[in-house]
Amino acid sequence: MAILTPAAGPPMRTLRVNLPSFGYPIHIGAGILDEQLRALAAPLAKELVVVVTNDTLGKLYPGRVAGALESLPARVESCLIPDGERFKTLDTLSRIFDRLMELGANRKTLIVAFGGGVVGDIAGFAAGTFMRGIPLLQVPTTLLAQVDSSVGGKTAVNHPLAKNAIGVFKQPLGVVIDPQFLETLPERELRAGLFELIKHGIIADRALFEFLEGQAAALRRGGQGGWNWPLWEEALARSVSVKCRVVESDEKEGGPRAMLNFGHTLGHVIETLTHYTGYLHGEAVGVGMLFAGYVSRAFGLLRDDELSRLRALLEPLVTPVRLPDLDERTFRDLVLHDKKSAQGAVKFILIKGLGEAVIRDGVTPAHLWPLFQTFMRDHAAICRTQAA
């Protein structure tokens, strides 16, 4: 069992998402899980708490959340789901519903999502739809989930033809982000999460991008001197604050929230082509971010020197992508299956300089296909088809 102990450093950081109907806190700090989760759960845990997690975390941290909540009067039960993006399906969602029914859950039942993005998404979807909605707390354990999917209320499962095609908005009532969980995160998943963290600097906070340029080495597996928790807390807080601001401005993604999809158009194509098994979400989005920067330069929005800085920060983190052979028609169909598509085109997220996203409507697969081909030619070490 992995043990998390409070770490020395600055006080816990608390951000808040303020929406028209309500708001909720996001607590960030090393070693804060027990105290902060217990405080958030206390007014919600009246009868039953169901901790949704995956089988990997069930082995790494057995009883971790239940132990944090043992002083509360509610009964605490668990629901284990398989680990991996390929299990982010309606079948797995149904398993959660079956477990809730088996436990006698009702509208007062609290769900705690304890895990990465897949757990957070699918547990959030269950909380948003079981008995038309039950309370939810998020405890993200991967970097990607901590800076992105645990905040903002977007929950979904995948369809074989499209990523996150079936879902619902379900805001949590609180989020506890403890960076010490990153100690047990595989290196590959840590790198995948860094892409989403960096994304927030690229699209909305140039100072954050420059901060990450200077700290990239220290944030790789904690750097040579070990895990610097104050540094991680700073990076997480600055990244999550961008997500909070965007969500507050556009909760249901009717406008500016679409900027958070920077890199996701190609990222989702990669994931779908490889059946959600070849690459982690963050890895696919990382390549998609490089492509979006390339397109931004081709559209005359991004200077050569800024594209070079973007590449210098992202490329050392990239897992090279090898795709099945595809033609223009397959590429078009995959792009248009994306939920951002309409009338034969997509909202493609570009950047007008580092730190400023631009949402471009009406970008068609015909615009993107030749750019994708030249991108693969110019970045063959990063992304190419198997035949190339």
C-alpha positions as a Markdown table, in Angstrom:
| # | Residue | x | y | z |
|---|---|---|---|---|
| 1 | Met | 0.0 | 0.0 | 0.0 |
| 2 | Ala | 1.4 | 3.4 | -1.0 |
| 3 | Ile | 1.3 | 5.8 | 1.9 |
| 4 | Leu | 1.0 | 9.6 | 1.5 |
| 5 | Thr | 2.3 | 11.7 | 4.3 |
| 6 | Pro | 2.0 | 15.5 | 4.7 |
| 7 | Ala | 4.9 | 17.3 | 3.1 |
| 8 | Ala | 6.7 | 20.4 | 4.2 |
| 9 | Gly | 6.0 | 23.5 | 2.1 |
| 10 | Pro | 3.7 | 26.4 | 1.7 |
| 11 | Pro | 0.0 | 26.2 | 2.9 |
| 12 | Met | -2.6 | 24.4 | 0.8 |
| 13 | Arg | -3.8 | 26.4 | -2.2 |
| 14 | Thr | -7.6 | 26.7 | -2.7 |
| 15 | Leu | -9.2 | 27.8 | -6.0 |
| 16 | Arg | -12.9 | 28.1 | -6.6 |
| 17 | Val | -15.1 | 27.6 | -9.6 |
| 18 | Asn | -17.9 | 30.1 | -9.5 |
| 19 | Leu | -20.9 | 29.3 | -11.7 |
| 20 | Pro | -24.2 | 31.0 | -12.0 |
| 21 | Ser | -26.0 | 28.4 | -10.0 |
| 22 | Phe | -23.3 | 27.4 | -7.5 |
| 23 | Gly | -19.6 | 27.2 | -6.9 |
| 24 | Tyr | -17.2 | 24.6 | -5.6 |
| 25 | Pro | -13.7 | 24.5 | -4.1 |
| 26 | Ile | -10.5 | 22.9 | -5.5 |
| 27 | His | -8.0 | 22.2 | -2.8 |
| 28 | Ile | -4.4 | 21.7 | -4.0 |
| 29 | Gly | -1.6 | 20.5 | -1.7 |
| 30 | Ala | 0.8 | 17.6 | -0.9 |
| 31 | Gly | -0.6 | 15.4 | 1.9 |
| 32 | Ile | -4.0 | 17.1 | 2.2 |
| 33 | Leu | -6.3 | 14.2 | 1.1 |
| 34 | Asp | -7.5 | 13.0 | 4.5 |
| 35 | Glu | -8.4 | 16.3 | 6.0 |
| 36 | Gln | -9.8 | 18.0 | 2.9 |
| 37 | Leu | -11.8 | 15.0 | 1.6 |
| 38 | Arg | -13.3 | 14.5 | 5.0 |
| 39 | Ala | -14.3 | 18.1 | 5.3 |
| 40 | Leu | -15.9 | 18.1 | 1.8 |
| 41 | Ala | -17.7 | 14.8 | 2.4 |
| 42 | Ala | -19.0 | 15.5 | 5.9 |
| 43 | Pro | -22.2 | 17.5 | 4.8 |
| 44 | Leu | -22.9 | 15.1 | 1.9 |
| 45 | Ala | -22.2 | 11.6 | 3.4 |
| 46 | Lys | -25.5 | 10.9 | 5.1 |
| 47 | Glu | -26.1 | 7.3 | 4.4 |
| 48 | Leu | -23.8 | 5.8 | 1.7 |
| 49 | Val | -20.5 | 6.7 | 0.0 |
| 50 | Val | -19.5 | 4.8 | -3.1 |
| 51 | Val | -15.8 | 5.1 | -4.1 |
| 52 | Val | -15.4 | 4.5 | -7.8 |
| 53 | Thr | -11.8 | 3.6 | -8.7 |
| 54 | Asn | -10.0 | 1.2 | -10.9 |
| 55 | Asp | -8.4 | -2.2 | -10.1 |
| 56 | Thr | -4.8 | -0.7 | -10.4 |
| 57 | Leu | -5.5 | 1.9 | -7.7 |
| 58 | Gly | -7.4 | -0.6 | -5.7 |
| 59 | Lys | -4.1 | -2.5 | -5.3 |
| 60 | Leu | -1.9 | 0.5 | -4.9 |
| 61 | Tyr | -4.1 | 2.3 | -2.3 |
| 62 | Pro | -6.4 | -0.3 | -0.8 |
| 63 | Gly | -8.9 | 1.4 | 1.5 |
| 64 | Arg | -7.2 | 4.7 | 1.1 |
| 65 | Val | -10.4 | 6.8 | 0.6 |
| 66 | Ala | -12.4 | 4.7 | 3.0 |
| 67 | Gly | -9.8 | 5.3 | 5.7 |
| 68 | Ala | -10.1 | 9.0 | 5.2 |
| 69 | Leu | -13.8 | 8.9 | 5.7 |
| 70 | Glu | -14.0 | 6.3 | 8.5 |
| 71 | Ser | -15.0 | 8.9 | 11.1 |
| 72 | Leu | -18.1 | 9.9 | 9.2 |
| 73 | Pro | -21.4 | 8.1 | 10.0 |
| 74 | Ala | -22.0 | 7.0 | 6.4 |
| 75 | Arg | -21.3 | 3.5 | 5.1 |
| 76 | Val | -18.4 | 3.5 | 2.6 |
| 77 | Glu | -18.3 | 1.0 | -0.2 |
| 78 | Ser | -16.2 | 0.6 | -3.3 |
| 79 | Cys | -16.9 | 0.0 | -7.0 |
| 80 | Leu | -13.9 | -1.3 | -9.0 |
| 81 | Ile | -13.8 | -0.8 | -12.8 |
| 82 | Pro | -11.1 | -2.0 | -15.2 |
| 83 | Asp | -8.1 | 0.3 | -15.8 |
| 84 | Gly | -7.6 | 1.9 | -19.2 |
| 85 | Glu | -9.2 | 4.1 | -21.9 |
| 86 | Arg | -10.5 | 1.1 | -23.8 |
| 87 | Phe | -12.9 | 0.4 | -20.8 |
| 88 | Lys | -14.4 | 3.9 | -21.0 |
| 89 | Thr | -17.6 | 2.5 | -22.4 |
| 90 | Leu | -21.3 | 2.1 | -21.9 |
| 91 | Asp | -20.6 | -1.5 | -20.6 |
| 92 | Thr | -18.4 | -0.2 | -17.8 |
| 93 | Leu | -20.9 | 2.6 | -17.0 |
| 94 | Ser | -23.6 | -0.1 | -16.7 |
| 95 | Arg | -21.3 | -2.0 | -14.2 |
| 96 | Ile | -21.3 | 1.1 | -12.0 |
| 97 | Phe | -25.1 | 1.4 | -12.2 |
| 98 | Asp | -25.4 | -2.3 | -11.3 |
| 99 | Arg | -23.1 | -1.8 | -8.3 |
| 100 | Leu | -25.1 | 1.2 | -7.1 |
| 101 | Met | -28.4 | -0.8 | -7.3 |
| 102 | Glu | -26.8 | -3.7 | -5.5 |
| 103 | Leu | -25.7 | -1.4 | -2.7 |
| 104 | Gly | -29.2 | 0.2 | -2.4 |
| 105 | Ala | -28.0 | 3.7 | -3.5 |
| 106 | Asn | -30.4 | 6.5 | -3.6 |
| 107 | Arg | -30.4 | 10.2 | -4.4 |
| 108 | Lys | -28.5 | 10.9 | -1.1 |
| 109 | Thr | -25.7 | 8.6 | -2.0 |
| 110 | Leu | -22.3 | 10.3 | -2.5 |
| 111 | Ile | -19.9 | 9.2 | -5.3 |
| 112 | Val | -16.2 | 9.8 | -4.8 |
| 113 | Ala | -14.3 | 9.4 | -8.1 |
| 114 | Phe | -10.8 | 8.3 | -7.1 |
| 115 | Gly | -8.5 | 7.9 | -10.1 |
| 116 | Gly | -7.4 | 9.3 | -13.4 |
| 117 | Gly | -9.4 | 10.8 | -16.2 |
| 118 | Val | -11.2 | 7.6 | -17.2 |
| 119 | Val | -12.4 | 7.1 | -13.6 |
| 120 | Gly | -13.4 | 10.7 | -13.2 |
| 121 | Asp | -15.3 | 10.8 | -16.5 |
| 122 | Ile | -17.2 | 7.6 | -16.1 |
| 123 | Ala | -17.9 | 8.1 | -12.4 |
| 124 | Gly | -19.1 | 11.6 | -13.1 |
| 125 | Phe | -21.3 | 10.4 | -15.9 |
| 126 | Ala | -22.8 | 7.8 | -13.4 |
| 127 | Ala | -23.3 | 10.5 | -10.8 |
| 128 | Gly | -25.0 | 12.8 | -13.3 |
| 129 | Thr | -27.5 | 10.3 | -14.5 |
| 130 | Phe | -28.2 | 7.8 | -11.7 |
| 131 | Met | -31.6 | 8.8 | -10.3 |
| 132 | Arg | -31.3 | 12.0 | -12.3 |
| 133 | Gly | -28.2 | 13.1 | -10.4 |
| 134 | Ile | -26.4 | 12.4 | -7.1 |
| 135 | Pro | -23.6 | 14.2 | -5.3 |
| 136 | Leu | -20.0 | 13.9 | -6.7 |
| 137 | Leu | -16.5 | 14.6 | -5.3 |
| 138 | Gln | -13.4 | 14.3 | -7.5 |
| 139 | Val | -10.1 | 13.0 | -6.2 |
| 140 | Pro | -7.8 | 12.9 | -9.3 |
| 141 | Thr | -4.7 | 10.8 | -9.0 |
| 142 | Thr | -3.1 | 11.4 | -12.4 |
| 143 | Leu | -1.6 | 14.6 | -13.6 |
| 144 | Leu | -3.9 | 14.8 | -16.6 |
| 145 | Ala | -7.0 | 14.4 | -14.4 |
| 146 | Gln | -5.6 | 16.9 | -11.8 |
| 147 | Val | -5.1 | 19.8 | -14.3 |
| 148 | Asp | -8.0 | 19.0 | -16.6 |
| 149 | Ser | -10.7 | 16.4 | -16.4 |
| 150 | Ser | -11.5 | 16.7 | -12.7 |
| 151 | Val | -12.5 | 20.3 | -13.1 |
| 152 | Gly | -15.4 | 21.7 | -15.2 |
| 153 | Gly | -18.0 | 19.0 | -15.2 |
| 154 | Lys | -17.5 | 17.4 | -18.6 |
| 155 | Thr | -18.1 | 13.6 | -18.3 |
| 156 | Ala | -18.5 | 11.1 | -21.1 |
| 157 | Val | -17.8 | 7.6 | -22.4 |
| 158 | Asn | -16.4 | 6.7 | -25.8 |
| 159 | His | -18.1 | 5.3 | -28.9 |
| 160 | Pro | -16.1 | 3.1 | -31.2 |
| 161 | Leu | -16.4 | 5.8 | -33.9 |
| 162 | Ala | -15.7 | 8.8 | -31.7 |
| 163 | Lys | -14.0 | 9.9 | -28.5 |
| 164 | Asn | -16.3 | 11.2 | -25.7 |
| 165 | Ala | -19.4 | 11.0 | -27.9 |
| 166 | Ile | -21.8 | 10.1 | -25.2 |
| 167 | Gly | -21.9 | 12.2 | -22.0 |
| 168 | Val | -23.4 | 14.8 | -19.7 |
| 169 | Phe | -22.3 | 17.8 | -17.8 |
| 170 | Lys | -22.0 | 17.0 | -14.1 |
| 171 | Gln | -20.1 | 19.4 | -11.9 |
| 172 | Pro | -18.5 | 18.0 | -8.7 |
| 173 | Leu | -19.2 | 19.6 | -5.3 |
| 174 | Gly | -15.5 | 19.7 | -4.6 |
| 175 | Val | -12.1 | 18.5 | -5.9 |
| 176 | Val | -9.1 | 17.4 | -3.8 |
| 177 | Ile | -5.8 | 17.5 | -5.7 |
| 178 | Asp | -2.9 | 15.9 | -3.9 |
| 179 | Pro | 0.3 | 15.8 | -6.0 |
| 180 | Gln | 1.8 | 13.1 | -3.9 |
| 181 | Phe | -0.2 | 10.6 | -5.9 |
| 182 | Leu | 2.1 | 11.3 | -8.8 |
| 183 | Glu | 4.8 | 9.4 | -7.0 |
| 184 | Thr | 3.2 | 6.1 | -8.1 |
| 185 | Leu | 2.3 | 7.4 | -11.6 |
| 186 | Pro | 4.2 | 5.7 | -14.4 |
| 187 | Glu | 6.6 | 8.0 | -16.2 |
| 188 | Arg | 4.7 | 7.7 | -19.4 |
| 189 | Glu | 1.5 | 8.9 | -17.8 |
| 190 | Leu | 3.3 | 11.7 | -16.1 |
| 191 | Arg | 4.6 | 12.9 | -19.5 |
| 192 | Ala | 1.1 | 12.5 | -20.9 |
| 193 | Gly | -0.3 | 14.8 | -18.2 |
| 194 | Leu | 2.3 | 17.4 | -18.7 |
| 195 | Phe | 0.9 | 18.1 | -22.2 |
| 196 | Glu | -2.5 | 19.2 | -20.7 |
| 197 | Leu | -0.7 | 21.3 | -18.1 |
| 198 | Ile | 1.4 | 23.0 | -20.8 |
| 199 | Lys | -1.7 | 23.4 | -22.9 |
| 200 | His | -3.2 | 25.9 | -20.5 |
| 201 | Gly | -0.1 | 28.1 | -20.8 |
| 202 | Ile | -0.2 | 27.9 | -24.6 |
| 203 | Ile | -3.8 | 28.9 | -25.0 |
| 204 | Ala | -4.4 | 31.4 | -22.2 |
| 205 | Asp | -1.4 | 32.2 | -20.0 |
| 206 | Arg | 1.9 | 33.2 | -21.6 |
| 207 | Ala | 3.5 | 33.6 | -18.1 |
| 208 | Leu | 2.6 | 30.0 | -17.3 |
| 209 | Phe | 4.1 | 28.8 | -20.6 |
| 210 | Glu | 7.4 | 30.7 | -19.7 |
| 211 | Phe | 7.3 | 29.3 | -16.2 |
| 212 | Leu | 7.1 | 25.8 | -17.6 |
| 213 | Glu | 9.9 | 26.5 | -20.1 |
| 214 | Gly | 12.1 | 27.1 | -17.1 |
| 215 | Gln | 10.9 | 24.2 | -14.9 |
| 216 | Ala | 10.3 | 21.5 | -17.4 |
| 217 | Ala | 13.2 | 19.4 | -16.3 |
| 218 | Ala | 12.3 | 19.7 | -12.6 |
| 219 | Leu | 8.8 | 18.5 | -13.3 |
| 220 | Arg | 10.0 | 15.3 | -15.0 |
| 221 | Arg | 9.7 | 12.6 | -12.3 |
| 222 | Gly | 10.4 | 15.3 | -9.7 |
| 223 | Gly | 13.8 | 16.2 | -11.2 |
| 224 | Gln | 17.2 | 15.0 | -10.0 |
| 225 | Gly | 16.7 | 16.4 | -6.5 |
| 226 | Gly | 13.5 | 14.4 | -5.9 |
| 227 | Trp | 9.9 | 15.6 | -5.8 |
| 228 | Asn | 9.7 | 19.4 | -5.1 |
| 229 | Trp | 6.1 | 19.6 | -3.8 |
| 230 | Pro | 6.0 | 23.4 | -3.6 |
| 231 | Leu | 7.0 | 23.6 | -7.3 |
| 232 | Trp | 4.3 | 21.0 | -8.2 |
| 233 | Glu | 1.7 | 22.9 | -6.2 |
| 234 | Glu | 2.6 | 26.1 | -8.0 |
| 235 | Ala | 2.4 | 24.4 | -11.4 |
| 236 | Leu | -0.9 | 22.7 | -10.6 |
| 237 | Ala | -2.5 | 25.9 | -9.2 |
| 238 | Arg | -1.4 | 28.0 | -12.1 |
| 239 | Ser | -2.7 | 25.5 | -14.6 |
| 240 | Val | -6.0 | 24.7 | -12.9 |
| 241 | Ser | -6.6 | 28.5 | -12.5 |
| 242 | Val | -6.7 | 28.7 | -16.3 |
| 243 | Lys | -9.2 | 25.9 | -16.4 |
| 244 | Cys | -11.4 | 27.6 | -13.7 |
| 245 | Arg | -11.5 | 30.9 | -15.6 |
| 246 | Val | -12.5 | 29.2 | -18.8 |
| 247 | Val | -15.2 | 27.1 | -17.2 |
| 248 | Glu | -16.6 | 30.1 | -15.4 |
| 249 | Ser | -16.9 | 32.0 | -18.7 |
| 250 | Asp | -18.6 | 29.2 | -20.5 |
| 251 | Glu | -19.8 | 26.2 | -18.4 |
| 252 | Lys | -21.5 | 24.2 | -21.2 |
| 253 | Glu | -18.9 | 24.9 | -24.0 |
| 254 | Gly | -21.1 | 27.2 | -26.1 |
| 255 | Gly | -18.2 | 29.6 | -26.9 |
| 256 | Pro | -14.8 | 30.2 | -25.4 |
| 257 | Arg | -14.5 | 26.9 | -23.5 |
| 258 | Ala | -13.8 | 25.3 | -26.9 |
| 259 | Met | -10.3 | 26.7 | -26.6 |
| 260 | Leu | -9.6 | 23.9 | -24.2 |
| 261 | Asn | -9.8 | 21.5 | -27.2 |
| 262 | Phe | -6.5 | 22.8 | -28.5 |
| 263 | Gly | -4.7 | 19.8 | -30.0 |
| 264 | His | -7.8 | 17.5 | -29.5 |
| 265 | Thr | -8.9 | 17.4 | -33.2 |
| 266 | Leu | -5.9 | 15.4 | -34.3 |
| 267 | Gly | -5.6 | 13.8 | -30.8 |
| 268 | His | -9.0 | 12.2 | -31.1 |
| 269 | Val | -8.3 | 11.0 | -34.6 |
| 270 | Ile | -5.2 | 9.3 | -33.3 |
| 271 | Glu | -7.1 | 7.7 | -30.4 |
| 272 | Thr | -9.9 | 6.5 | -32.7 |
| 273 | Leu | -7.6 | 5.1 | -35.3 |
| 274 | Thr | -5.7 | 3.1 | -32.7 |
| 275 | His | -8.9 | 2.0 | -31.0 |
| 276 | Tyr | -8.0 | 3.8 | -27.7 |
| 277 | Thr | -5.3 | 1.2 | -27.0 |
| 278 | Gly | -2.2 | 2.5 | -28.8 |
| 279 | Tyr | -1.6 | 5.8 | -27.0 |
| 280 | Leu | -2.6 | 7.6 | -23.9 |
| 281 | His | -5.0 | 10.5 | -24.2 |
| 282 | Gly | -2.3 | 13.0 | -23.3 |
| 283 | Glu | 0.1 | 11.5 | -25.7 |
| 284 | Ala | -2.3 | 11.8 | -28.6 |
| 285 | Val | -3.2 | 15.4 | -27.6 |
| 286 | Gly | 0.5 | 16.2 | -27.4 |
| 287 | Val | 1.0 | 15.3 | -31.1 |
| 288 | Gly | -2.3 | 17.2 | -31.8 |
| 289 | Met | -0.9 | 20.3 | -30.1 |
| 290 | Leu | 2.2 | 20.2 | -32.3 |
| 291 | Phe | 0.0 | 19.9 | -35.3 |
| 292 | Ala | -2.3 | 22.7 | -34.1 |
| 293 | Gly | 0.8 | 24.9 | -33.8 |
| 294 | Tyr | 1.9 | 23.9 | -37.3 |
| 295 | Val | -1.5 | 24.8 | -38.6 |
| 296 | Ser | -1.4 | 28.1 | -36.7 |
| 297 | Arg | 1.8 | 28.9 | -38.4 |
| 298 | Ala | 0.4 | 27.9 | -41.8 |
| 299 | Phe | -2.6 | 30.2 | -41.3 |
| 300 | Gly | -0.2 | 33.1 | -40.5 |
| 301 | Leu | -1.1 | 33.4 | -36.8 |
| 302 | Leu | 2.1 | 32.1 | -35.2 |
| 303 | Arg | 5.6 | 33.4 | -35.8 |
| 304 | Asp | 8.4 | 31.0 | -36.6 |
| 305 | Asp | 10.2 | 31.7 | -33.3 |
| 306 | Glu | 7.1 | 31.0 | -31.3 |
| 307 | Leu | 6.5 | 27.8 | -33.1 |
| 308 | Ser | 10.1 | 26.8 | -32.3 |
| 309 | Arg | 9.6 | 27.5 | -28.6 |
| 310 | Leu | 6.4 | 25.5 | -28.6 |
| 311 | Arg | 8.3 | 22.6 | -30.3 |
| 312 | Ala | 11.2 | 22.9 | -27.9 |
| 313 | Leu | 8.9 | 22.4 | -24.9 |
| 314 | Leu | 6.7 | 19.7 | -26.3 |
| 315 | Glu | 8.8 | 17.5 | -28.5 |
| 316 | Pro | 11.0 | 16.1 | -25.7 |
| 317 | Leu | 7.8 | 14.8 | -24.0 |
| 318 | Val | 6.4 | 13.2 | -27.2 |
| 319 | Thr | 5.8 | 9.5 | -27.6 |
| 320 | Pro | 6.2 | 8.9 | -31.4 |
| 321 | Val | 2.9 | 8.0 | -33.1 |
| 322 | Arg | 2.6 | 5.3 | -35.8 |
| 323 | Leu | -0.8 | 5.3 | -37.4 |
| 324 | Pro | -2.5 | 2.8 | -39.6 |
| 325 | Asp | -2.5 | 3.8 | -43.3 |
| 326 | Leu | -5.3 | 6.3 | -44.0 |
| 327 | Asp | -6.6 | 8.2 | -47.0 |
| 328 | Glu | -8.3 | 11.5 | -47.2 |
| 329 | Arg | -11.8 | 10.0 | -46.9 |
| 330 | Thr | -10.9 | 8.2 | -43.7 |
| 331 | Phe | -9.3 | 11.3 | -42.3 |
| 332 | Arg | -12.4 | 13.4 | -43.2 |
| 333 | Asp | -14.8 | 10.9 | -41.6 |
| 334 | Leu | -12.8 | 10.8 | -38.4 |
| 335 | Val | -12.5 | 14.6 | -38.1 |
| 336 | Leu | -16.2 | 15.0 | -38.7 |
| 337 | His | -17.1 | 12.5 | -36.1 |
| 338 | Asp | -15.6 | 14.8 | -33.6 |
| 339 | Lys | -18.3 | 16.4 | -31.4 |
| 340 | Lys | -17.0 | 19.9 | -32.4 |
| 341 | Ser | -18.0 | 19.3 | -36.1 |
| 342 | Ala | -21.0 | 20.9 | -37.8 |
| 343 | Gln | -22.0 | 21.2 | -41.5 |
| 344 | Gly | -18.9 | 19.5 | -42.8 |
| 345 | Ala | -16.4 | 21.5 | -40.8 |
| 346 | Val | -15.0 | 21.8 | -37.3 |
| 347 | Lys | -14.1 | 24.4 | -34.8 |
| 348 | Phe | -10.3 | 24.2 | -34.9 |
| 349 | Ile | -8.4 | 25.8 | -32.1 |
| 350 | Leu | -5.4 | 27.8 | -33.2 |
| 351 | Ile | -3.0 | 30.1 | -31.3 |
| 352 | Lys | -2.3 | 33.7 | -32.1 |
| 353 | Gly | 1.0 | 33.8 | -30.4 |
| 354 | Leu | 1.9 | 31.9 | -27.2 |
| 355 | Gly | -0.8 | 32.4 | -24.6 |
| 356 | Glu | -3.7 | 33.4 | -26.8 |
| 357 | Ala | -6.1 | 30.9 | -28.4 |
| 358 | Val | -8.2 | 31.6 | -31.4 |
| 359 | Ile | -11.4 | 29.5 | -32.2 |
| 360 | Arg | -11.6 | 29.2 | -36.0 |
| 361 | Asp | -15.0 | 28.1 | -37.3 |
| 362 | Gly | -15.5 | 26.4 | -40.7 |
| 363 | Val | -12.2 | 24.6 | -40.9 |
| 364 | Thr | -12.8 | 21.6 | -43.2 |
| 365 | Pro | -11.0 | 18.3 | -43.5 |
| 366 | Ala | -10.0 | 19.5 | -47.0 |
| 367 | His | -8.1 | 22.4 | -45.3 |
| 368 | Leu | -6.4 | 20.0 | -42.8 |
| 369 | Trp | -5.6 | 17.0 | -44.9 |
| 370 | Pro | -2.8 | 18.5 | -47.0 |
| 371 | Leu | -1.4 | 20.2 | -43.9 |
| 372 | Phe | -1.5 | 16.9 | -42.0 |
| 373 | Gln | 0.4 | 15.2 | -44.8 |
| 374 | Thr | 3.1 | 17.9 | -44.8 |
| 375 | Phe | 3.2 | 17.8 | -41.0 |
| 376 | Met | 3.9 | 14.1 | -41.1 |
| 377 | Arg | 6.6 | 14.6 | -43.7 |
| 378 | Asp | 8.3 | 17.4 | -41.7 |
| 379 | His | 7.8 | 15.6 | -38.3 |
| 380 | Ala | 8.3 | 11.9 | -39.4 |
| 381 | Ala | 10.0 | 11.1 | -36.1 |
| 382 | Ile | 6.9 | 12.2 | -34.2 |
| 383 | Cys | 4.0 | 11.2 | -36.4 |
| 384 | Arg | 3.7 | 9.1 | -39.5 |
| 385 | Thr | 1.7 | 6.2 | -41.0 |
| 386 | Gln | 3.0 | 2.7 | -41.0 |
| 387 | Ala | 3.6 | 2.8 | -44.7 |
| 388 | Ala | 5.8 | 5.9 | -44.6 |
